[in-house]
Amino acid sequence: MTPIRSAFLRGCLASAPFVIVVIPFALLFGVVATEAGLNLLQVMLFSFSVFAGASQFAAVQLMQDQAPVLVVLATSLAVNLRMVMYSVAMAPHLGAAPFGTRALMAYFLVDQSFAASQIEFERRPDQPLADKVAFFFGTVTPIAPMWFAATFAGALVGEAIPPEYALDFAVPITFLAICAPMLRSIPHVVAAAVSIVAALVLAGLPYGTGLLLAAVLAMAAGAGAEVALTRKGVTHED
């Protein structure tokens, strides 16, 4: 087996466990989107063009709440701002790839592909660029087709899925599975703690703006902790 093929298969295996939560997550989006008034074609175009579960949910829920268009767009953009941080983290490993390849990777850069790739690249930082690219595309191979297929199924059956199935469990479980292994330093823990507390305190604000403020506060707190530790000469490993 060639190194590139081996890296691709490692990527597939690394993200395969996420399929367990991606399926109900995508099913739920299909159901919620149809309940918001989108037809099957609109749901699928939405999913293919955005391909970002959290911002898709945020947009659809705000649409159901009759939120202004600017609020919907701003919230969706804010939710997806984490992709900028993901891109910065991936740049040292994948930034030398051809432009077309990077553009395709940008489209497929989601929470699952980032989490699996970040762990792999930290574990094997010296592997060739071709292997890293292959690994990245391997991480999305189990995720993307399943996301689109389950979204289609959810939009197709709509309210036929019994409420007792409680598909919404997949949303928090997905992010817990992604975030928990990445809390490896004090700034990470500080940012996570602030985000939780702030999101709960600000939950009553309209149109989900409390979540946006919580995200800003969390990033500021994490950055502040990083600066404070750097000034004291404390490293992440300490």
C-alpha positions in Angstrom: 0.0 0.0 0.0 1.4 3.4 -1.0 1.9 6.0 1.8 -0.7 8.3 0.3 -3.3 5.6 0.2 -2.4 4.6 3.8 -2.8 8.2 4.9 -6.2 8.5 3.2 -7.4 5.3 4.9 -6.1 6.6 8.3 -8.2 9.7 7.7 -11.3 7.7 6.9 -10.8 5.6 10.1 -10.1 8.7 12.2 -13.4 10.4 11.3 -15.6 7.2 11.0 -16.8 7.4 14.6 -18.3 10.8 13.9 -20.8 9.2 11.5 -22.8 8.0 14.5 -23.7 11.5 15.4 -23.6 13.0 11.9 -26.6 10.9 10.7 -29.1 12.1 13.4 -27.6 15.6 13.2 -28.3 15.8 9.4 -31.7 14.1 9.7 -32.7 16.7 12.3 -31.6 19.5 10.0 -33.7 18.1 7.1 -36.7 18.0 9.4 -36.2 21.4 10.9 -35.6 23.0 7.4 -38.8 21.6 6.0 -40.7 22.8 9.1 -39.3 26.2 8.4 -41.0 26.2 5.0 -38.2 25.1 2.7 -39.0 22.5 0.0 -36.8 19.5 -0.7 -34.8 21.3 -3.4 -34.2 24.3 -1.3 -33.0 22.2 1.7 -30.5 20.3 -0.4 -29.2 23.5 -2.1 -28.9 25.0 1.3 -26.9 22.0 2.6 -24.7 21.7 -0.5 -23.9 25.4 -0.7 -23.2 26.0 3.0 -22.1 22.6 4.3 -21.8 23.8 7.9 -24.3 22.1 10.2 -24.1 24.6 13.1 -24.7 27.7 11.0 -27.4 25.9 8.9 -29.3 25.2 12.2 -28.8 28.8 13.4 -30.1 30.2 10.1 -33.1 28.0 10.0 -34.1 28.5 13.6 -33.8 32.3 13.2 -35.9 32.1 10.0 -38.6 30.3 12.0 -38.4 33.1 14.6 -39.1 35.6 11.8 -35.7 37.3 12.6 -34.5 40.1 10.2 -32.4 38.9 7.3 -29.4 40.8 8.5 -29.6 39.0 11.9 -29.8 35.7 10.1 -26.8 36.4 8.0 -24.8 38.0 10.8 -25.5 35.0 13.1 -24.6 32.4 10.5 -21.4 34.3 9.7 -20.5 34.6 13.4 -21.1 30.9 14.0 -18.8 30.0 11.1 -16.1 32.4 12.1 -14.5 29.4 13.9 -13.5 28.2 10.4 -11.1 31.1 10.2 -9.3 29.8 13.3 -9.4 26.2 11.8 -7.9 27.5 8.6 -5.1 29.3 10.5 -4.3 26.1 12.4 -4.3 24.0 9.2 -2.2 26.5 7.2 1.2 25.4 8.4 0.4 21.8 7.3 -1.7 22.3 4.2 -0.8 25.8 3.0 1.7 24.7 0.4 -0.9 22.7 -1.5 -2.0 24.0 -4.9 -4.7 26.7 -4.9 -7.4 24.4 -6.3 -6.7 21.8 -3.7 -6.8 24.4 -0.9 -10.1 25.7 -2.3 -11.6 22.2 -2.2 -10.2 21.6 1.3 -11.7 24.9 2.4 -15.2 23.7 1.4 -14.7 20.4 3.2 -13.2 22.1 6.4 -15.8 21.2 9.0 -15.5 20.5 12.7 -15.0 16.7 12.2 -12.3 17.1 9.5 -10.5 19.7 11.5 -10.5 17.8 14.8 -9.3 14.6 13.2 -6.6 16.3 11.0 -5.3 18.5 13.9 -4.7 15.5 16.1 -3.0 13.6 13.2 -0.8 16.5 12.2 0.3 17.2 15.8 1.1 13.5 16.2 2.9 13.2 12.8 4.1 16.8 11.9 6.9 15.7 9.6 4.9 13.6 7.1 4.9 14.8 3.5 2.4 17.3 2.2 0.8 14.7 -0.1 0.2 12.4 2.9 -1.4 15.3 4.9 -3.7 16.2 2.0 -4.7 12.6 1.5 -5.4 12.3 5.3 -7.6 15.4 5.2 -9.7 14.2 2.3 -9.9 10.8 4.0 -11.5 12.5 7.1 -14.4 14.0 5.0 -15.0 10.8 3.0 -17.2 9.2 5.6 -18.8 12.5 6.7 -19.8 14.5 3.6 -21.8 11.8 1.7 -23.6 10.7 4.9 -24.4 14.3 5.8 -26.0 15.0 2.4 -27.8 11.6 2.3 -29.2 12.0 5.9 -30.3 15.6 5.2 -32.2 14.4 2.1 -33.8 11.6 4.2 -34.8 14.1 6.9 -36.3 16.6 4.4 -38.1 13.8 2.6 -39.8 12.2 5.7 -40.2 15.4 7.6 -42.5 15.1 10.6 -42.9 11.4 10.0 -39.9 10.9 12.4 -41.5 10.3 15.8 -40.6 13.0 18.4 -39.6 10.3 20.9 -36.5 9.6 18.7 -35.1 12.8 20.1 -32.7 13.4 17.2 -31.6 16.7 18.7 -29.3 14.8 21.1 -26.8 14.6 18.2 -26.1 18.3 18.2 -24.5 18.6 21.7 -22.9 15.2 21.5 -21.2 16.1 18.2 -19.6 19.2 19.7 -18.6 17.5 22.9 -16.9 14.7 21.0 -15.0 17.4 19.0 -14.1 19.8 21.7 -13.3 17.6 24.7 -10.1 16.0 23.2 -8.8 19.5 22.3 -8.9 21.0 25.8 -5.2 20.3 26.4 -4.1 23.7 27.7 -5.1 26.3 30.3 -6.3 28.9 27.6 -8.4 26.2 26.0 -10.1 25.3 29.3 -10.6 29.0 30.2 -12.2 29.7 26.8 -14.5 26.7 27.1 -15.5 27.6 30.7 -16.3 31.2 29.8 -18.3 30.2 26.8 -20.4 27.8 28.8 -21.1 30.3 31.6 -21.7 33.3 29.2 -24.0 31.3 27.0 -26.2 30.3 29.9 -26.2 33.8 31.4 -27.0 35.5 28.1 -29.5 32.8 26.9 -32.4 35.2 27.2 -31.2 37.7 24.6 -33.2 37.7 21.4 -32.3 36.0 18.1 -29.5 34.0 19.7 -27.3 37.1 20.1 -26.3 35.8 23.5 -24.4 33.0 21.8 -22.5 35.5 19.7 -21.5 37.5 22.7 -20.5 34.3 24.6 -18.3 33.4 21.7 -16.6 36.8 21.7 -16.1 36.7 25.5 -14.7 33.1 25.3 -12.2 34.0 22.6 -11.1 37.1 24.6 -10.7 35.1 27.8 -8.7 32.4 26.0 -6.5 35.0 24.4 -6.0 36.8 27.7 -5.1 33.5 29.4 -2.6 32.8 26.7 -1.0 36.2 27.0 -0.8 36.0 30.8 0.8 32.6 30.7 3.3 33.7 28.1 4.3 36.7 30.2 4.9 34.3 33.2 6.9 32.0 31.0 4.5 29.1 31.3 4.2 26.8 28.3 1.2 24.7 27.3 3.0 21.6 28.4 3.4 23.1 31.9 
